[in-house]
Amino acid sequence: MLIINGKIVTMGEQDYDQGFVRICDGKIQSVGPMSDLGRHSSHDYDDILDVNGAFVMPGIIEAHCHIGITEDKHGAIGDDCNEMTTPVTPQMRAIDAINPMDPAFHEAIMAGITSVMAGPGSSNVVGGQFAFIKTHGRCIDRMIVKAPAAMKVAFGENPKVNYGDKDQMPGTRMAIAAMLREEITRAKSYKKKKEDGSLEEIDLGMEAWLPVLNREIPMKAHAHQADDILTAIRIAREFDLLLTLDHCTEGHLIVEEIAESGFPAIIGPDLTARSKIEVQNMSFKTNRILNEAGITIAITTDHPVSIIRYLPLCAGLAVKQGLPMMDGLRAITINAAKICGTDDRVGSLEKGKDADIAIFDGNPMEVMTRTLYTIIDGKIVYSYKDEEN
């Protein structure tokens, strides 16, 4: 495929007011100004897409959601988000619950969202393994970019209420932290036994922790309140682990401490009600404040808490609250890819990366903007013209 005459926003080193993107075998071959296109013969392409000045950018990325696990329209029968029978479940794998037939996948594609980080909810102290997947497909195994991609852990109100009300640990924030420390300590012991050959039996729960202990993937920490954010940072430092601060609702109250930690933040969902005490200080301004402090940020809808198709609009509302325009776009493209550990494949329009591309008739963060095309792995999976018909 050859995309021509686009306003190319690469999220890389250089943009082009009038440029092209060359695609071959599902990968980006080159990006450049139209003046360079003469070097390439148009006969080499099966499909030439003249976008006539449209906004061409990397596919949008949702860095934290529960798409396909909490399915639209199916109620309790389609909700596999939380295994609330025991508070520590590291062996749960998102790929065993994600249903690609969830209608929300098509809505994501309609919004130019080409990949998502999806996984278990926050009812458990340890919820299980997230997966980074493409939004197009019917077989989850073919949609995977990275799995496991993170280990979900949760602090604060959710695990405390879900188990404390059952007269079961954890009933306090102290118990949440203690249970997580105990679990990681067991996993470290398991890892040592496996390495020295003294392991007697495989434990799938402990196996799930190995990529975390090896710093291959992060703990993905559900934390809204400032004290919970700091506890997540404290534990990650104690065990020398990678960490992402998911939601980070009160991050603007402890911005210096987060910046010092070096951990990134996935902020949101802010386009929703203040439904519990932990989110009373929710504000789109958090994005600007953390960004100004040099913290790498992404923006999330936490679908289905907020609807996934509104992710670009959430970025726009953050811009309205002072986040620079390009940083708003980065928060739903290259920053999200970096935080999810997949920026070698997605997040920017660069040679060798997956040809995941979103084309709009304007800036996608503006409410009136329409998605013209969504391209995943070099194939058009959504066309506004087809939708009209």
Backbone torsions as a table, in degrees:
resi	resn	phi	psi	omega
1	MET	NA	147.2	175.0
2	LEU	-128.6	119.7	175.2
3	ILE	-99.8	127.0	-176.1
4	ILE	-128.0	160.0	174.7
5	ASN	59.5	39.4	178.2
6	GLY	-105.4	154.8	167.4
7	LYS	-83.6	100.0	-169.3
8	ILE	-90.3	115.7	176.1
9	VAL	-109.9	101.9	-167.8
10	THR	-83.2	-23.8	-168.3
11	MET	62.8	17.6	176.7
12	GLY	-115.4	-139.9	-173.2
13	GLU	-80.6	-28.8	-173.1
14	GLN	-146.0	138.0	174.5
15	ASP	-106.0	167.3	-176.7
16	TYR	-138.4	123.2	179.3
17	ASP	-64.1	-33.4	176.0
18	GLN	-140.1	101.7	-172.1
19	GLY	-141.2	-173.8	-178.4
20	PHE	-135.6	160.9	172.2
21	VAL	-132.5	123.7	176.3
22	ARG	-99.0	133.8	-176.7
23	ILE	-127.8	136.6	175.8
24	CYS	-146.1	131.6	178.1
25	ASP	53.3	39.6	175.3
26	GLY	78.8	3.3	-179.1
27	LYS	-119.7	153.5	175.2
28	ILE	-76.8	125.1	179.4
29	GLN	-91.6	-40.3	178.0
30	SER	-165.9	157.6	176.9
31	VAL	-135.7	137.6	-179.7
32	GLY	-174.1	-178.9	178.9
33	PRO	-75.2	156.0	-179.2
34	MET	-59.8	-26.8	180.0
35	SER	-64.2	-20.8	178.6
36	ASP	-90.7	-6.3	-171.9
37	LEU	-71.2	-21.7	-179.1
38	GLY	-59.3	-19.0	179.7
39	ARG	-71.7	-16.7	-173.5
40	HIS	-115.9	132.8	179.5
41	SER	-78.5	134.4	178.7
42	SER	-68.0	-17.6	180.0
43	HIS	-70.2	-11.3	-178.2
44	ASP	-80.0	-2.0	-170.9
45	TYR	-120.3	137.8	175.6
46	ASP	-74.7	-28.8	-174.3
47	ASP	-142.3	124.5	174.8
48	ILE	-113.2	120.7	-175.6
49	LEU	-110.4	104.6	176.9
50	ASP	-88.7	109.1	-173.7
51	VAL	-94.9	-1.2	168.1
52	ASN	52.7	52.2	175.1
53	GLY	86.3	5.4	-179.4
54	ALA	-69.1	163.8	-176.2
55	PHE	-83.2	112.7	-177.1
56	VAL	-112.5	123.8	-175.3
57	MET	-147.7	170.5	175.6
58	PRO	-61.5	151.4	174.3
59	GLY	-55.3	142.7	-178.7
60	ILE	-73.8	147.0	-176.0
61	ILE	-123.3	127.8	172.1
62	GLU	-95.6	116.6	-170.6
63	ALA	-87.7	-5.5	-180.0
64	HIS	-162.4	111.8	177.8
65	CYS	-160.1	178.2	-178.3
66	HIS	-128.6	32.0	179.7
67	ILE	-61.4	136.8	178.1
68	GLY	80.0	-18.1	177.4
69	ILE	-97.0	-44.3	166.4
70	THR	-103.9	97.9	-170.9
71	GLU	-81.8	145.5	172.8
72	ASP	-63.6	140.3	167.8
73	LYS	75.8	-4.6	-171.9
74	HIS	-109.9	1.3	175.1
75	GLY	56.5	-143.7	-176.8
76	ALA	-62.9	-32.3	-178.4
77	ILE	-64.5	-33.4	-179.5
78	GLY	-98.6	10.9	-177.6
79	ASP	-105.3	106.6	178.2
80	ASP	-118.1	27.9	-169.0
81	CYS	-75.5	-34.7	-173.7
82	ASN	-133.7	124.4	174.3
83	GLU	-90.8	87.9	-168.8
84	MET	-92.3	33.7	177.0
85	THR	-98.9	-15.6	177.0
86	THR	-157.0	143.3	-169.0
87	PRO	-80.5	-8.6	-178.1
88	VAL	-127.6	107.9	-175.0
89	THR	-136.2	63.5	-177.5
90	PRO	-65.8	-22.4	-175.7
91	GLN	-77.2	-7.1	177.7
92	MET	-68.9	134.2	-179.5
93	ARG	-117.9	125.6	-178.9
94	ALA	-55.4	-36.8	-174.9
95	ILE	-63.9	-17.9	178.2
96	ASP	-85.3	-5.0	-177.9
97	ALA	-122.2	-22.5	-176.6
98	ILE	-68.1	124.7	176.8
99	ASN	-104.9	108.0	-178.6
100	PRO	-64.5	-11.5	177.8
101	MET	-81.7	-4.0	175.5
102	ASP	-55.1	124.9	-179.7
103	PRO	-57.2	-21.3	-179.8
104	ALA	-62.8	-25.9	177.6
105	PHE	-62.8	-42.0	179.1
106	HIS	-67.3	-37.6	177.6
107	GLU	-64.5	-36.2	176.0
108	ALA	-62.7	-46.0	179.9
109	ILE	-61.7	-39.6	178.0
110	MET	-61.3	-25.3	179.4
111	ALA	-92.3	3.6	-178.8
112	GLY	83.4	13.4	179.4
113	ILE	-87.2	117.8	-173.0
114	THR	-106.1	-16.7	177.9
115	SER	-152.7	155.2	-175.8
116	VAL	-143.8	152.6	168.1
117	MET	-100.5	113.5	-174.1
118	ALA	-126.1	144.7	-179.5
119	GLY	-176.5	-167.9	-175.5
120	PRO	-64.5	162.5	178.8
121	GLY	-83.0	-161.4	-168.6
122	SER	-112.9	20.6	-179.9
123	SER	-74.1	-26.8	-175.9
124	ASN	-103.1	153.6	172.6
125	VAL	-59.1	-44.5	172.1
126	VAL	-124.7	117.8	-173.0
127	GLY	-95.5	-29.5	-178.0
128	GLY	129.6	-169.1	-169.2
129	GLN	-94.0	127.8	172.1
130	PHE	-80.1	161.1	174.4
131	ALA	-132.9	143.9	174.2
132	PHE	-100.9	120.3	-172.3
133	ILE	-135.0	159.5	169.9
134	LYS	-77.0	159.6	-177.0
135	THR	-93.4	-4.2	-178.8
136	HIS	-112.0	130.4	176.0
137	GLY	144.5	167.5	177.2
138	ARG	-116.1	-14.8	179.5
139	CYS	-113.7	115.0	-175.2
140	ILE	-58.6	-34.3	-177.9
141	ASP	-63.2	-27.9	179.4
142	ARG	-88.7	-10.6	-179.1
143	MET	-93.1	-12.8	-173.4
144	ILE	-69.2	131.2	168.4
145	VAL	-99.0	-42.8	180.0
146	LYS	-152.2	123.2	177.0
147	ALA	-153.6	125.7	-3.0
148	PRO	-71.8	153.9	179.2
149	ALA	-116.4	-16.8	177.9
150	ALA	-170.0	159.2	174.4
151	MET	-109.0	118.4	-177.9
152	LYS	-76.8	128.1	170.5
153	VAL	-130.2	157.5	-176.0
154	ALA	-139.5	141.0	178.7
155	PHE	-120.2	158.8	169.2
156	GLY	86.8	-142.4	-165.1
157	GLU	-60.9	-42.5	-171.6
158	ASN	-63.6	-59.1	178.1
159	PRO	-64.5	-33.3	-179.8
160	LYS	-61.4	-45.7	-179.0
161	VAL	-74.4	-43.2	-174.7
162	ASN	-62.7	-34.2	-177.9
163	TYR	-105.8	-32.0	177.7
164	GLY	-61.9	-35.7	178.6
165	ASP	-69.4	-13.9	176.9
166	LYS	-99.6	11.1	-175.2
167	ASP	56.4	43.8	-177.8
168	GLN	-135.8	146.3	174.1
169	MET	-67.3	142.8	4.0
170	PRO	-92.5	136.9	173.6
171	GLY	-110.4	-4.4	179.5
172	THR	-139.3	165.6	174.8
173	ARG	-64.7	-33.0	176.6
174	MET	-60.6	-41.9	-178.8
175	ALA	-68.0	-38.3	177.7
176	ILE	-57.9	-50.8	-179.1
177	ALA	-63.8	-41.3	-179.0
178	ALA	-64.9	-42.1	-179.9
179	MET	-65.4	-38.6	178.5
180	LEU	-67.1	-42.8	177.5
181	ARG	-60.3	-44.1	179.4
182	GLU	-61.8	-41.2	-179.9
183	GLU	-64.6	-44.6	-179.8
184	ILE	-66.8	-38.0	178.3
185	THR	-62.8	-42.3	175.8
186	ARG	-62.2	-40.4	-179.7
187	ALA	-65.5	-38.8	177.1
188	LYS	-63.7	-41.0	177.6
189	SER	-64.2	-41.1	178.0
190	TYR	-61.6	-44.9	179.9
191	LYS	-60.2	-43.6	179.8
192	LYS	-62.3	-44.7	178.5
193	LYS	-62.4	-39.1	179.8
194	LYS	-65.9	-38.5	-178.6
195	GLU	-72.3	-34.3	-178.1
196	ASP	-93.5	2.5	174.2
197	GLY	84.1	10.7	-177.4
198	SER	-97.9	4.6	-179.4
199	LEU	-70.2	130.0	-176.7
200	GLU	-96.9	-27.4	-174.9
201	GLU	-151.3	138.7	177.8
202	ILE	-72.6	134.8	176.9
203	ASP	-121.2	113.2	-174.6
204	LEU	-64.6	-31.7	176.2
205	GLY	-64.7	-43.5	178.1
206	MET	-70.5	-36.4	177.2
207	GLU	-58.5	-37.1	-178.7
208	ALA	-63.9	-24.0	-179.8
209	TRP	-83.1	-16.2	-173.3
210	LEU	-58.8	-45.9	178.2
211	PRO	-65.1	-23.7	175.2
212	VAL	-73.1	-47.4	179.9
213	LEU	-64.4	-30.3	178.5
214	ASN	-84.2	4.9	179.1
215	ARG	59.3	33.3	175.6
216	GLU	-88.8	-30.6	177.0
217	ILE	-138.9	158.5	-177.7
218	PRO	-93.1	163.5	158.6
219	MET	-73.8	134.8	-179.1
220	LYS	-106.7	98.3	-165.5
221	ALA	-96.0	112.7	169.3
222	HIS	-69.9	113.3	-179.2
223	ALA	-154.2	116.7	179.2
224	HIS	-97.3	-54.5	-174.2
225	GLN	-74.7	154.1	-179.2
226	ALA	-58.0	-42.6	-177.8
227	ASP	-66.4	-35.7	178.3
228	ASP	-70.2	-37.3	176.6
229	ILE	-60.4	-44.6	-179.3
230	LEU	-67.4	-34.4	176.2
231	THR	-65.8	-41.3	177.4
232	ALA	-59.6	-45.0	178.7
233	ILE	-63.3	-42.9	-178.8
234	ARG	-59.2	-45.7	-177.6
235	ILE	-70.5	-40.1	177.7
236	ALA	-60.9	-39.7	177.9
237	ARG	-68.0	-41.0	-179.2
238	GLU	-56.6	-39.5	-175.0
239	PHE	-106.1	7.1	177.2
240	ASP	55.5	55.0	-178.5
241	LEU	-114.6	156.0	170.8
242	LEU	-75.3	152.3	-174.8
243	LEU	-150.5	140.1	165.1
244	THR	-117.4	139.1	-178.5
245	LEU	-97.2	98.3	-173.8
246	ASP	-91.7	130.0	-175.2
247	HIS	88.1	-62.9	171.8
248	CYS	50.4	40.2	-171.6
249	THR	-59.0	-40.6	179.6
250	GLU	-99.7	23.5	-180.0
251	GLY	-59.5	-31.4	-179.4
252	HIS	-68.1	-15.2	178.7
253	LEU	-85.0	-16.7	-178.7
254	ILE	-134.8	42.3	-172.0
255	VAL	-61.7	-37.2	-178.5
256	GLU	-64.8	-41.0	-179.4
257	GLU	-67.2	-38.7	178.2
258	ILE	-67.7	-43.3	179.1
259	ALA	-60.6	-41.4	180.0
260	GLU	-64.5	-34.0	-178.4
261	SER	-67.7	-30.1	-178.0
262	GLY	82.7	0.5	-178.0
263	PHE	-84.3	145.5	179.3
264	PRO	-82.7	164.2	-179.1
265	ALA	-125.2	137.2	173.0
266	ILE	-110.8	105.9	-165.1
267	ILE	-97.6	134.2	177.3
268	GLY	130.9	179.7	4.8
269	PRO	-84.3	131.2	179.2
270	ASP	-101.1	-13.7	179.3
271	LEU	-92.1	61.2	-177.6
272	THR	-160.1	174.7	-178.6
273	ALA	-77.9	155.9	172.4
274	ARG	-81.9	77.8	-167.6
275	SER	-84.2	-8.6	178.6
276	LYS	-150.3	165.9	-173.5
277	ILE	-58.5	-38.0	-175.2
278	GLU	-59.9	-24.1	-175.1
279	VAL	-108.2	19.5	-178.0
280	GLN	-64.3	-23.7	179.9
281	ASN	-102.4	21.3	179.6
282	MET	-62.7	134.8	179.1
283	SER	-162.9	142.9	175.5
284	PHE	-66.7	-16.3	179.8
285	LYS	-67.4	-20.0	178.8
286	THR	-55.1	-38.0	179.4
287	ASN	-58.9	-47.4	-179.5
288	ARG	-63.7	-45.3	-174.9
289	ILE	-64.3	-44.8	179.8
290	LEU	-69.7	-38.0	179.1
291	ASN	-63.5	-41.5	179.2
292	GLU	-64.3	-25.8	179.6
293	ALA	-84.4	1.8	177.6
294	GLY	87.0	11.2	178.9
295	ILE	-82.1	133.6	175.8
296	THR	-72.4	123.3	-176.8
297	ILE	-122.2	148.6	165.8
298	ALA	-126.6	166.9	-179.2
299	ILE	-120.0	139.5	-178.3
300	THR	-128.7	150.4	168.5
301	THR	-92.0	-18.6	-173.3
302	ASP	56.1	35.8	-177.9
303	HIS	-44.7	132.9	12.1
304	PRO	-95.2	14.4	178.2
305	VAL	-59.5	-49.8	162.3
306	SER	-114.7	151.5	-175.3
307	ILE	-73.1	134.7	-170.3
308	ILE	-61.1	-31.9	-177.2
309	ARG	-65.8	-14.4	-179.7
310	TYR	-91.2	8.9	-180.0
311	LEU	-56.3	-48.3	178.6
312	PRO	-62.4	-31.1	178.7
313	LEU	-71.6	-33.8	174.5
314	CYS	-61.3	-41.0	175.9
315	ALA	-62.7	-38.9	177.8
316	GLY	-64.1	-38.3	177.9
317	LEU	-68.8	-31.4	173.8
318	ALA	-66.8	-38.9	175.7
319	VAL	-63.3	-40.5	177.8
320	LYS	-58.7	-29.9	179.1
321	GLN	-92.4	14.6	170.3
322	GLY	112.2	-8.5	176.0
323	LEU	-67.4	130.3	179.5
324	PRO	-56.8	147.8	-174.3
325	MET	-54.0	-50.1	-177.4
326	MET	-68.3	-32.0	177.5
327	ASP	-69.0	-30.2	173.8
328	GLY	-63.2	-42.7	177.7
329	LEU	-68.5	-38.7	177.8
330	ARG	-62.5	-34.7	-177.1
331	ALA	-66.1	-17.9	178.3
332	ILE	-117.2	15.4	176.4
333	THR	-137.0	-97.6	-170.4
334	ILE	-66.7	-38.3	177.6
335	ASN	-63.0	-44.3	178.6
336	ALA	-60.1	-41.2	179.1
337	ALA	-64.2	-42.5	179.4
338	LYS	-63.3	-44.7	-178.6
339	ILE	-64.2	-35.7	-179.3
340	CYS	-84.0	-3.6	178.1
341	GLY	73.8	29.4	-177.8
342	THR	-127.8	18.2	-176.8
343	ASP	-72.3	-5.5	172.2
344	ASP	-75.2	-15.0	-177.4
345	ARG	-119.7	-33.5	-173.4
346	VAL	-137.0	172.5	173.8
347	GLY	105.5	-17.7	178.3
348	SER	-152.1	160.0	177.6
349	LEU	-93.6	92.2	-178.1
350	GLU	-139.1	151.8	-179.1
351	LYS	-54.9	132.1	176.6
352	GLY	92.7	-15.2	179.4
353	LYS	-82.6	162.3	176.9
354	ASP	-58.3	140.6	179.2
355	ALA	-82.3	68.6	174.1
356	ASP	-103.4	110.5	-167.9
357	ILE	-137.0	138.6	174.9
358	ALA	-117.8	134.6	-177.6
359	ILE	-123.4	125.1	-174.5
360	PHE	-124.9	160.5	175.9
361	ASP	-87.8	8.0	176.4
362	GLY	-173.8	-167.2	177.2
363	ASN	-68.0	125.1	-175.4
364	PRO	-66.2	-14.3	179.1
365	MET	-81.3	-3.9	178.9
366	GLU	-97.4	139.3	-168.0
367	VAL	-65.5	-28.3	-177.1
368	MET	-85.9	-7.5	-176.5
369	THR	-68.9	138.7	177.4
370	ARG	-108.4	144.4	171.2
371	THR	-79.2	123.1	178.7
372	LEU	-89.0	-44.5	179.3
373	TYR	-145.5	144.0	166.4
374	THR	-121.0	127.5	-176.0
375	ILE	-120.0	127.3	177.2
376	ILE	-126.6	126.7	-177.9
377	ASP	53.2	38.7	174.5
378	GLY	80.4	6.6	-179.0
379	LYS	-120.3	137.5	176.9
380	ILE	-71.9	116.7	179.8
381	VAL	-108.5	-7.8	174.5
382	TYR	-150.7	135.7	174.7
383	SER	-135.2	128.5	179.3
384	TYR	-59.5	-36.2	179.3
385	LYS	-62.3	-41.8	178.5
386	ASP	-66.5	-37.2	-179.6
387	GLU	-66.3	-36.8	178.0
388	GLU	-62.5	-37.6	-176.7
389	ASN	-80.1	NA	NA
